[in-house]
Amino acid sequence: MPKERQSQQNHSVVVTTPSAIDKAHTVFLRWVEAVSTHDIDTVLALYAEDAFLVPTLQNKICSTTQDRCLYFEMLLGNPDLNCRVDEWYARSNHNQKTVVLSGHYTFTFAVDKSRQTIPARFIFTFECINSTWLITGHHSSQFI
């Protein structure tokens, strides 16, 4: 057998597909970018219709698209708003259909000509719904 063919036969190609964590993390990064660029339509599109949001700067739990829209209109209404991820951790269930991401992020924005900084903890849950990874739950709270 020619060496060339033998080496081709012995050469294994490893094909990897993104894991559930990779896919959820991509959605999370889109969320961070959309918040930082004030793109409310993208932010809202990343949530499942029946998702819930326990927001950072409001006591009301947002359990409808309309509730989430009102909250993000308020939050993203600040033209100087920025979101920076400080650290994150992820876990997928055994069949890779649900992912949980948790960590810390920092929001900065302008208040009366000065910069306000709000460090917060977060937990996002993601689920693959009709072949699309979406946020199904999101809790965020300021550090105390």
C-alpha positions as CSV (number, residue, x, y, z in Angstrom):
1,M,0.0,0.0,0.0
2,P,1.4,3.4,-0.9
3,K,2.5,5.5,2.0
4,E,0.4,8.4,0.8
5,R,-2.8,6.3,1.0
6,Q,-1.8,4.8,4.2
7,S,-1.2,8.2,5.8
8,Q,-4.6,9.3,4.5
9,Q,-6.2,6.3,6.0
10,N,-4.5,6.7,9.4
11,H,-5.2,10.4,9.5
12,S,-8.3,11.0,11.6
13,V,-10.4,14.2,11.2
14,V,-12.0,15.4,14.3
15,V,-15.2,17.3,13.6
16,T,-16.5,19.3,16.6
17,T,-19.8,21.0,16.9
18,P,-20.4,23.9,19.3
19,S,-21.6,22.6,22.6
20,A,-24.8,23.8,24.3
21,I,-22.6,26.0,26.5
22,D,-21.0,27.6,23.5
23,K,-24.4,28.3,21.9
24,A,-25.8,29.8,25.1
25,H,-22.7,31.8,25.6
26,T,-23.0,33.2,22.1
27,V,-26.6,34.3,22.9
28,F,-25.3,35.9,26.2
29,L,-22.6,37.8,24.3
30,R,-25.3,39.1,21.9
31,W,-27.4,40.2,24.9
32,V,-24.4,42.1,26.4
33,E,-23.6,43.8,23.0
34,A,-27.3,44.7,22.4
35,V,-27.6,46.2,25.9
36,S,-24.4,48.2,25.3
37,T,-25.5,49.4,21.9
38,H,-29.1,50.1,23.1
39,D,-30.6,47.7,20.6
40,I,-33.9,46.9,22.3
41,D,-35.3,44.8,19.5
42,T,-32.3,42.5,19.6
43,V,-32.4,42.3,23.4
44,L,-36.1,41.4,23.4
45,A,-35.7,38.8,20.6
46,L,-33.2,36.9,22.7
47,Y,-35.9,36.0,25.3
48,A,-38.4,33.2,24.9
49,E,-42.0,34.4,24.9
50,D,-42.7,32.9,28.3
51,A,-39.3,33.9,29.8
52,F,-39.1,35.7,33.1
53,L,-36.8,38.5,34.1
54,V,-36.0,39.6,37.7
55,P,-34.2,42.9,36.7
56,T,-31.3,44.7,38.3
57,L,-32.9,48.2,38.6
58,Q,-36.6,47.4,39.3
59,N,-38.5,45.3,41.9
60,K,-41.2,44.1,39.5
61,I,-40.7,40.7,37.9
62,C,-41.2,40.9,34.2
63,S,-43.1,37.8,33.0
64,T,-44.4,39.1,29.6
65,T,-42.8,40.6,26.5
66,Q,-44.5,43.9,27.3
67,D,-43.1,43.9,30.9
68,R,-39.6,43.2,29.5
69,C,-40.0,45.9,26.8
70,L,-41.0,48.5,29.4
71,Y,-38.0,47.6,31.6
72,F,-35.5,47.7,28.8
73,E,-36.9,50.9,27.4
74,M,-36.1,52.5,30.8
75,L,-32.7,50.8,31.1
76,L,-31.5,51.4,27.5
77,G,-32.9,54.9,27.5
78,N,-29.7,56.1,29.0
79,P,-27.4,56.9,26.0
80,D,-24.3,56.3,28.1
81,L,-25.2,52.8,29.3
82,N,-22.6,50.1,29.0
83,C,-22.5,46.5,30.2
84,R,-19.2,44.8,30.9
85,V,-18.9,41.1,31.9
86,D,-16.5,40.6,34.7
87,E,-16.7,36.8,35.1
88,W,-19.0,34.0,34.2
89,Y,-19.5,30.3,34.8
90,A,-21.7,27.8,32.9
91,R,-23.3,24.5,33.3
92,S,-25.4,22.3,30.9
93,N,-27.8,19.6,31.9
94,H,-26.9,16.0,30.8
95,N,-28.7,16.1,27.5
96,Q,-27.4,19.6,26.6
97,K,-30.9,21.1,26.1
98,T,-30.6,23.6,29.0
99,V,-27.7,25.8,30.0
100,V,-27.3,28.0,33.1
101,L,-24.8,30.9,33.0
102,S,-24.0,32.9,36.2
103,G,-21.5,35.5,37.1
104,H,-20.9,39.2,37.6
105,Y,-21.3,42.1,35.3
106,T,-21.0,45.9,35.7
107,F,-23.4,48.5,34.3
108,T,-22.1,52.1,33.9
109,F,-24.2,55.1,32.9
110,A,-24.5,58.8,33.3
111,V,-26.5,60.4,36.1
112,D,-26.5,64.2,36.4
113,K,-23.2,64.6,34.5
114,S,-21.4,61.9,36.5
115,R,-20.8,58.2,35.9
116,Q,-22.7,55.7,38.0
117,T,-21.3,52.2,38.3
118,I,-23.5,49.3,39.4
119,P,-21.8,45.9,39.8
120,A,-24.3,43.1,39.8
121,R,-24.6,39.3,39.9
122,F,-26.6,37.4,37.3
123,I,-28.0,34.1,36.4
124,F,-29.4,33.3,32.9
125,T,-31.1,30.1,31.9
126,F,-31.1,29.2,28.2
127,E,-33.1,26.6,26.4
128,C,-33.1,25.3,22.8
129,I,-36.6,26.0,21.6
130,N,-37.4,25.0,18.0
131,S,-33.7,24.8,17.2
132,T,-33.0,28.4,18.6
133,W,-31.2,29.1,21.8
134,L,-33.2,31.6,23.9
135,I,-33.1,33.1,27.3
136,T,-35.8,31.5,29.5
137,G,-34.9,33.0,32.8
138,H,-32.8,35.9,33.9
139,H,-32.2,37.2,37.4
140,S,-29.9,40.1,38.2
141,S,-29.2,42.0,41.4
142,Q,-26.9,44.7,42.6
143,F,-24.1,43.8,44.9
144,I,-24.9,44.8,48.5
